[in-house]
Each structure stands twice: as structure tokens, then as C-alpha cells.
Amino acid sequence: MKTPNQPLHVAFILYNQVEVLDLNGPLDVFVKANTLKPNTYIPYLVSATKEIVQTENGTTYILPQYSFDDCPKPDIVVVPGANPAIVMAYLKDEKFQQTYVQWIIKQHQQGALLFTVCTGSLLLSTTSLFDGLDITTHFMGLEALQQLCPKANVLSGVRFIDQNHVLTTAGITAGIDGALHLVSKQLTDEIGQTIKRLFEYHVS
């Protein structure tokens, strides 16, 4: 267990066709938290290799800072989602399962908190990670998630579900809510509320 003076490493998983807001929304929360209280989080982007990753529909390109082989040991693993059709294709992609999914499982087994955004939970639905837990995902994927994870309790009508070592979130912007919840829990509610105010648009 890390001491209060040691920052938490937050690994954001990159893969081709990842949803940009699933990634950037929560990432910005941790960046701002570290600005408000330095030396609390070290977020980084990691992929199976250091090759450039295309986001949804190839609209943007992102270069990961690390590969799975050389990244810092994560304390939190964030799994962004993608278009449901892309997710379903990855469930049948043996290479993706043997690289991405197995790496995520290993980090979680070694103590990393698992944080899924939107359909990110569906990417892990072929595993036993969610057995016995309350979980959620984007409303369009709820039925599929329950079918794929019969030993989990899939809930609708919630923004996020915190099961201590597993945090799952619903639609795209719910990832921001989940990150704000985690920062408030790990740091202070005041910091979480400050970041939330920074995200809000006020008309005077």
C-alpha cells in the first residue's frame, strides 16, 4: 500500500477505435486533481505497443507514452469504451484478448483498481472480473453485459457503481462522474467539487 506522499499511477488503456471522450474526460479529472494537489496522481497512456493508436472512426491519432512491457506499475487501470460494434469485434479477437485483456486482469490481480468507462466493461465481459459484483455500462449495452456476465448483477439507471476495487460507469460523460467520485474518495470532497465546478458552464 502506498503512503500518502506517493502518487498513484493511473494507466489509461489505448486501443484502436477507442472513444475519445471516454478517455479524455476522466483523464482531465486526474490531471486537474494533481494540479490542485501535486504529487497525488501520475496518469499515463499505455497500449500493447508504442505504435500510434487511431481513435473512433480514425478522427484523431494518439501516441501512447508506454507499452505494456515498460509502463510503471499501475494503481488504477482505466478502460475506456468504444462503439458497441467495435467492442463486440474485440470480444472475438484472440490477439486483443491475449494482450489487452490478460494484461488488465494481471494488473487487477496484483492490486490495481479497475475503472471502466461506458462500454469499457463490455470489453472485459469474457472474464470473471465482475463475478458477484454490481456493475453497469452504457444503456445500449446493459442487456449484452448481463448475458455475457451471468454471475454479475448489471444495474440500469445509475451513473456509476463503486465496488471498492472495481468502478464501472454508464454512458460517456458518466466516466467523468466516476473519476470525480474516485478523486473525492481518495483525496477530499473539496477537491472533487472544485474540479466539478471547473467543468461546469455558468451563465452570469
C-alpha angles and dihedrals in degrees: 000000000000123000120240089259094058117086120233116241111228115197116202110199117227124198134155114287094016115163108254099215091047086060104035099041098062091034091060091052092058092043091053092044090055090049092052093044110020122216095027103104136021106193119191140172117241135179138170088269136006092254120124113273123217116221125216112324089355091279095140137014126221129194111212117225093219144018123225088260098058109024124117114265105271126231091189126029115201116200112193120201135235140202108311092242090055091048092051090050090053091052087063095041107103094194092053091048093049095046113027101025096042092049091051091049091050093051092048092049088052091056107275116143111241116225118181124190122209110311090002087100090059089057087065097041094107089065134073093240093111099042110136094005136115107241141166143192141175110322091245091059101043096099093045091048092053092049092049094043104040092163092057129077107235112203129199129201095041131110096213142346122218114203093170098249095031125050118183125183136198125224127004099279091043085075088068090051090050092050091048089051092051094048091048090050097046098038119012137309088238092062091047092051092047091054091046090054090051089056095048124092114225124194112206 
